[in-house]
């Protein structure tokens, strides 16, 4: 009595050949899988402009008075006060390690990575 003849797909299914074709390819990393000791510097998000109103009032005063500082002393003082206040707020905001979104800036990440470098080999 002859052995039964099975279709080709049954033979592949029983032998496990169908699994070999669906396996993901083997990926070999080109570099070691460790963090680098620094990250690329990226531009911070542009903040909104401050003291625009004060600056436009000061420049309008200059234009009316032929760029005479003595005639526009009050507007200049108001503008400089606004700039000092905005700079103080910006410095206070930069003192926080985390920004409002919880992300670190690239300079702060580099500072942390310098403090805690990656170990790439064992002693």
Buried (B, 14 or more C-beta within 10 A) or exposed (E): EEEEEEEEEEEBEEEEEEEEEEEEEEEEEEEEEEEEEEBEEEEEEEEEEBBEEBBEBBBEBBEEEEEEEEEBEEBBEBBEEBBEEBEEEEEEEEEEEEBEEEEBBBEBBBEEBEEEEEEEEEE
